[in-house]
Amino acid sequence: MDTLVAIFANSLVCSLLLSQSIRMLRKRKARYLSTGLLLLMLPATLCWTVFGWMESKQIMFAFGMATFLLNIGTLMLYISTKHFRIMPK
């Protein structure tokens, strides 16, 4: 049962990141995306990946790794957009 909950949680996070990445690719803007959210999700998804590996649950590890890589991709896409600013004007 705990594996199903973890898979469901990772699926929700993955769908959130995927929808944001698709939006950034289409509009080439990251104006409304939170940097803090992405930076906090990075260690969280890494923890899920490590947990799946330590518990020898391959499906949890695979979902965690996919979410972690998608998070890194979203961060890279966020940084590469034209509207990336440290401080707003």
C-alpha positions in Angstrom: 0.0 0.0 0.0 2.8 2.4 0.8 4.3 1.8 -2.6 1.0 2.8 -4.3 0.9 6.0 -2.3 4.5 6.9 -3.2 3.8 6.2 -6.9 0.7 8.4 -6.8 2.6 11.2 -5.1 5.4 11.0 -7.6 2.9 10.9 -10.5 1.3 14.1 -9.2 4.6 15.9 -8.9 5.7 14.6 -12.3 2.4 15.9 -13.9 2.9 19.3 -12.3 6.4 19.6 -13.6 5.5 18.3 -17.0 2.7 20.8 -17.4 5.0 23.7 -16.4 7.7 22.5 -18.8 5.3 22.3 -21.7 4.0 25.8 -20.9 7.5 27.2 -20.8 8.4 25.5 -24.1 5.3 26.9 -25.8 5.4 30.4 -24.5 9.2 30.8 -23.9 8.4 32.5 -20.6 8.8 31.5 -17.0 7.2 34.5 -15.5 4.8 32.8 -13.1 6.9 29.9 -12.1 8.4 29.9 -8.6 12.1 29.3 -8.4 11.7 28.4 -4.7 9.3 25.6 -5.6 11.7 24.1 -8.1 14.6 24.3 -5.7 12.6 22.8 -2.9 11.3 20.0 -5.1 14.8 19.0 -6.2 15.9 17.6 -2.8 12.5 16.2 -2.2 12.4 14.2 -5.4 16.0 13.1 -4.7 14.9 11.8 -1.3 12.1 9.8 -2.9 14.6 8.3 -5.3 17.0 7.4 -2.6 14.2 5.9 -0.5 13.1 3.7 -3.4 16.7 2.5 -3.9 17.2 1.8 -0.2 14.0 -0.1 0.1 14.8 -2.1 -3.0 11.5 -1.0 -4.6 12.4 -0.6 -8.3 9.1 1.1 -9.3 9.5 3.8 -6.6 13.1 4.3 -7.7 12.1 4.6 -11.3 9.3 7.1 -10.6 11.6 9.1 -8.3 14.4 9.1 -10.9 12.0 10.2 -13.6 10.6 13.0 -11.4 14.1 14.1 -10.4 15.3 14.3 -14.0 12.2 16.1 -15.0 12.8 18.6 -12.2 16.3 19.2 -13.4 15.1 19.7 -16.9 12.4 22.1 -15.8 15.1 24.1 -13.8 17.4 24.2 -16.9 14.5 25.3 -19.1 13.5 27.9 -16.5 17.1 29.3 -16.4 17.3 29.4 -20.2 14.2 31.5 -20.8 14.6 35.2 -21.7 12.6 36.4 -18.7 14.8 34.9 -16.0 15.6 37.7 -13.6 17.0 37.6 -10.1 15.2 40.7 -9.0 12.0 42.0 -10.7 12.0 45.5 -12.1 
